[in-house]
Structures are given as C-alpha cells and as structure tokens.
Amino acid sequence: MSDDDRALINVWMQSEEEGRQDAETNSEDYDTAFNTACQIFNQYKHHHFDGEWKVYSEDKYDNRRDEEWFISSPTILGDSDPEYLCDMCRHMDFAALLTRRGLPGNNEPGSSVIQLPVLPGLFGPTGCSFCTLVRRGLQDRCTPDEIDAAKEAKGGKMRLTVLDDGPDYALRLEVGLESVAPRVVVQMLAPEQAPLPLQGLLVRQDMADMGRLRTWIRTCEERHHDQAVTSPVASIPSGPSTLRVIDVEEGRVVTATTPCRYACLSYVWGNEAGAQLTTETRSVLESVGGLTDVSIRLGQTLQDAVKVAKAIGLRYLWIDALCILQDDDEDKTDIISRMGAIYGNAVITIVASTNSTPTEGLPGVAKVPRTRAQVVQKMQGIALAAAFHDARLPYQDIEDSVWNSRAWTFQERQLSRRAVYFTSSQMYFTCPHEVVSEDTVPGLLTDQRPTQLMDRSRFQTRLWALMDYIWNDPTQTRFPNKTFHIHGLGSQAVSMMSSDESVPAPIYRATPVPTRGGGGALRVEGETVWKAYSDAVSMYTRRKMSWQTDALRAFHGVGDLVAQGVHTAFWHGLPEFNLDAALLWYPRELLTRRTHADASPSWSWAGWEGHAAYRGRGWRNAPAHPPASVVRWYQFKHPRDLIHDFLVDGEPHTPAEIADFAFRTARRPAEVCSLDPAVVFRLADIGGDGWIHARDTDRNEHYYTHPAYPGLRFTYPATLPSQMLVTRAAPDGALFFVARTVPARLVDMATTPHNPVPGVDDFLQIGVGDDGGSSHRRRRPWEHIIYHQGYRAGFLARHAALDATARYALVAMSRDTVPGIAPPMGGWDAYWGLTPRRAQHMAFYEWEWGDEGERMPVLGPNRHDDGDEPYRGGGYENGDPRWDTARFGSPYMLDVYNVLLLERKKDEDDGREWWERVGVGKMNSYAFWHAKPDEGMIVLR
C-alpha cells in the first residue's frame, strides 16, 4: 500500500475500554439494527429475475407483500414506443425508487440494492429505454476493452443501488456491473418548480448555459463570503495598482486600475504561437478593435473566452499571451512574480480543459459543439438522465486532460478562487466551498451541504491486503497473533495466528477516511502549512513543461499560496520554514538532471525532471513526530553581510569603529560562518515566543499555532514577521553544514558474505543482486536496501545512476521514527509530552552534539554470534526503513536517520570539491553508528 493509500485509512489497536463499550453497546446496537432491518425485509416477497420474475421461494411468502418498487402487472408497450421497457425493467417502479426512501432491495436486509442478471440485450440493439440508458452511460465511461469484457462475461450481475444523501437531496440510482469498474449514476430530471438538489438538468450539446454560470458566480459571491470554509487563496496579496487586461467591450488591450472585476483564461499554448503581445503588435492590440485586426491571429479558444467574459457580465479578461509583453524579459519576470495575485484576485478562471492548442475553442461556446451528448430516456412517465460525472469521484475528463498535465496550468488551477471548466460534455464550476455540474441541480449553492462520501468500494476490495500489511508491520512484531475488526467485514472478526495460538491476539481496527471528489485541487484548509507544501510538490512534479527553464517560475505562485502569508523564503523551490524536511524529497520514477545554465542545484527537486514527493506519516492517525534535524548549519557570508551584522549586533559603535570594520572587512574574501542552532531550530525562547503546542487527537498529530499567523497550523515553529530570516542557501545554490557521514559502496549481496562481528566495516553497503528478498511489492529499479556487513539496515531511493567507481557517502540529516499504529509504544502521555521542539532539542543537543561524556548512548544492541544469519524475510517495500531487528533492535521512537546519498564531485580546472545529492533514504540509527561515522563539513550543490 502506498503512502497515499495509507493516508486515507485510520488504523488503531483497540483499547480495553473500547472493547468493553463494544461488548456492552455496539454489538447490541448492531444486533438491534440488524433485527429491525430483518423485520422490515421479511415483510416482503423478494423477487429476482431469471428469464422471468420469480420469488425466491413461492410457498414461503404467501402472506407477504410485493416490494414497493416491484410492479406485478406492468403496462406492456410496443417495442417501437419510446418508453418501451423490456420484461425485466418494466416490473421495476423507477419513480418509487427515486422518490421513496428506505425501500428494501431484493438481496439483503438493510440496503436498497436490487441485484439483477446482466442480460445479453443490455449491449445489443434492445429497444428498452432503461437498458439503453445504462448501455449508453457505460459506453461513455468505459474503454472498448472494458465493454468487450462486459459483453463476454457469463452469468454477470448488475446492481441497482439507491444513493441517499439525506432528506434535503434527491435520491439517485447507481448502476454497476461486476465485470467493469465504472458506474452509471441515474438522476430523475428536475421539474421546473421546486427542484431538489442532485436532480438532473437538461444540457444542450451545442450550447453551454451561460445563465447557469452567472447564477453560480452570483450565488457564490453573495452567500459564501460569510461561510466557515476559507479559500486557500485568501492570503494572496491584492496585487499591483494597475493590471494589463483585455477590454472585451472595446476589443483591445488596456491598463486597468485595480481592484477591478476580471476573468482569467487557463489554457495550453501547445506548439502554435498564435497572437501575442510584443513590441511589434502592441500598437495594434492597444487600438480599439485591435483583437479583430486582420494582422492578429487570435485562436478560437481566446475568441471564445472573450465571449464567455461578455456573457457573464465581466468587462475585463486576462490572458497571458496578450497581457504579458512576450519579448520583454523585465515585463515577463515582473508579471510571473505576481501570478498569485493575478489569478487569486480574478472573479473566475475560464479553463479550456479539452484543449491541447489555443485553436480548438471552448466546447459549447460559439463554433465548437460538445462531443458527448447527454443520455436522457423517458419511461413510466418520467425522464431519467445518466449523470456525466459522479461527484464522489475525481472528474476524469479534467484529471486526464492534456491541460492538467502542464506545469503552468497547475498553479493556475490552484490559485483560482473560482473556475469554470469547459469539458467535452458540460460546464463544471468550482469554488472554495464545493463543485457544481451543469447537468445537476446544485446542492451547496442552495446552502445545503451533503455529507462527505467514503471510497468504501476501494477500501473493501483491499481488506485482505490491509490485514496482511498490518500483520507484517515491523512496529507490531511484539504481537505474534492479531485479530482484525475492519470496517467492511460487518460484525465478523478475522484472526491471524502464529504457531503459538496461546498468545493473546490484540484487536486491530481500521476504517476509511471521508474524502471529497475534488480531484487535483490542492487542500490547504485544515492542513498544516508543511502538508500543503508537500502535497503541492507531489502534484506539480507530475506535470510536464515545454521549457525546462520554467521549473521554478511555474511554481512561484503556488509557493505564495502554500505559504499563506507566512514570513518565509523559497530557495530553489524549498521553503525556509521547513528546509530540513524539504531536503528529503523522494523520486517516484527515474529522474533526469536538468542541466541548463540556471538549473537548480542537486538538492532541490526543481533540479531534476520527473515526479518527486515527500513521505507521509503512514496511516492517517499514526502517532509520529516530525523529523528532528541533526546537522550544524553554516551560512555563506559576503563582506557586505558581515558589515550589516556588525551594524545591527546591538552593541554601540563609534563612527570610527564602523569605518575601520568596514574598511578591513571589505577586503576580506567571503567566508562560511556557523549559525546558532538555537536560532535555526527556534529553540532560544521556548515558552516565551508565543508558539502554542496543540494536539490533533483525530489524527494523533502534534502541531503549533501562533497569534501572528491566525488560522494556520505548523508542524514546527516558523520565523515570525518580526524576526529576520536566516539565509542558508548561498547565491550559487550551495548549502554548507557539518554532519556525520559514512562511506557507501555498491555491493553485490548475492556473492558477498555477511560478517557477524559488529563494528568491523567503516562503510555501508548499497545492495544490488538482492531482489529476491521481498515477498510482497518488489523494489523498483531505483530502490535499494542499505546493509552493514550484510545485515539489513534501511532503505534507499536513488534518482541518478550509480557508478561503482564513484565516491559516495550517506549523511545523517535528521532523526525520525518508523510509522506505527496507535497507540504509541511508550504510551500516550509520553507521546504527547515529547513535543516536536523538545524532540529537536533532545536529538540535537543530547544525542548528537552534546558533550562526549553526557551524550546518550547511540550504538544500541550488539547481538551477534558466529552462527547468526542475517534476516532475509519478505515485507512491504514501501520506503519504510525495515532492518534486521535481531542485529539492531526493535523499532522505537526517533531511532531512524533520514539520510541523503551524496556523490563526490571535483572541478578539474580549479581543484574545488563538493557533493551532489543522488539519493535519499531511511535507516536504523544504531546501524549507522556501527559503521563508525566521521564528522565533517559538507558543501552540497
């Protein structure tokens, strides 16, 4: 299971109190509820279709009534009638299913599910109105291969599930086949008077309904400003006093005074340049009617965006190609730096999500029709429609689009307060509060909020994998037997036992976390600033860009967004407020080094092309501390920086002393100066600097708040507005720090014997030829196991090819903990008592850099004898640092090092040497110390 999978599941070990409550109430409640459901269920005959409608046992149900959705004597229409239903479908009362709540199904008590066979006619030329609705709906959602598989499936089942979002919402039907994953959501079309949220609306294929779009914007602006949900772009600055925009009434580029009401366009440039604002075209484009001048080749997408802006009553429109002087580097740099304000302060962003070039237009506007038509069928006197999109899931038409694969459009999406997506089927509107589709009556926009939905189906299909994962969890090995009460198993418990069944088995519980179907929208509200940043990096680095020099520029606005007004800086995309953690990004594929003149250094994800991400906390509710840094930071200082420090050091200086210091210092070379760890790690004034430690007991997460940053959460205190930022990156991108390092070598573990005598080798082994050790997920080509003397010590992910002749070292960057399962091993009092600041102080001053005589022992177990064999058992290779516990001890708190794999580099011309990052990993701290680490200055470029 991936980090993303685990982040959506709560897992915990049942407490004794929880067990008593279950025994006293939960099982009784379950039995009561089940018995009530059975009583209702048993009032009815239960029909099933097997060539014809039958009851499960004729003689058993003489005194029972037909289900309220079942029509025993339906009207039979001719197969040429547009409302014709086949023999299976005509016996179902679709109006009852979509208007009457709590109707029992035909399969099991307590659920409104009707199970039916998949008839051959479903994919054939049947005239049945409902079968046609389902078939066309599936054809819209499935690949040709999936349709073929469904046709060939023998004895397949079809399930009709009533979706009930509460009394204020319309009922819907979910139709699903066993043989294919996509489902069809069926809505009753809304009446003109008093429509219910989630009922269907008619959508024209040739024309988008601008009236609905105007209503969405107006309702959002009028009703949402006083609601609790805060827009993630609320901290975006108001922007410049003027802004170059298109005046859609005059058809030209103008400079407008801000604030003003305008729309932005988000689209893909592609390889077709099209119309652009340049020094040559400026005079034409700034003239009245300039957009329609014969010399200006305005793409259809841009033309349609002008029409949309007019239709929704906005005079101004911002389009990058026409509002940035494309051949003026100064103008480009200035406006790119203000992208956050430009998109964040727009009334709405118009998104050309179907386009790969600006010539394709917006579907449903002017000349471009939509390629998908709404599926609507009439039956039994009502009209039913197949929803274009299931709002519980990401909108794949958008998520899988070329538009969504580009780096620039990522920040445009995240920075927009509101957006309207023109898809191949309909308009799709998003705001900070919810999403609205053109084919569905809005819910939230009428001040009603449906409950969040869980992806239960995905969770339930992975129950055995989940239990197996917990069974193999290295933090739970002290419990050889385990029992699982997992959501989705009903009232049943599953036990997994070792050879000794007399040992008690603790009960593990798990449940999925409610999620929204917003897809690629970055969640900021309710998350820590660090979580928002780490999510943004993972989402952004999946994107592609035409020009690799755009790697940082296209992220600039997102940096403003995730910082949310925090006093910070970004060095090559990594934030000052959590630089030590930000250095620990992981490759999610094989990366390619960016080598252009302005490329970022190797320690930044921006220096590499490809998907990078940060490791999570494990399970959503896992007890875990943030990493505690163990490096001593240094700062590159130019003479002018030294002079500035002299002037502001708080000491009185005479003019003569200042002049003398400045004269002497100006002639000195730049130097590297040590930084005070208490300042770097915000340990100087604990308790007096206003930072408040808090507990998120739902997630079991430590966090901090401060009055200077109202409403924000931090995993660790950040620089305050009144404090000076400490710069750690040199102008050329170099980082300077003192750390403990161990040489690392590529070693063929298949042919290299282990050595049981501890502390012999002063290097660590990067394993090759050892792929057979994993019984679950095999390691990917860029992943390796770290060994010491043949004993497994940790996990490594490299993002560059390794050369057996090169010089490598593993450097310890911070202390960490293996993600575990609640409750924590030391108990809740110890867990909450060890705050992140206390853990940082302890790891740095007591464990790593304290006085030699007072330093806490770090070598750990010395278990060995000549007969011991290294552990070679399997496990989940997910990046967690599994190690040989017989050799190095069982996992405990902060016994892991986050390590970087560095390669030594040398300039043959001037002899300078430095290190470059080529990998990252986690390993047992005791194993690291067994390899006799050295202390030294690291220059990382």
Disulfide bonds with the S-S distance in Angstrom:
none
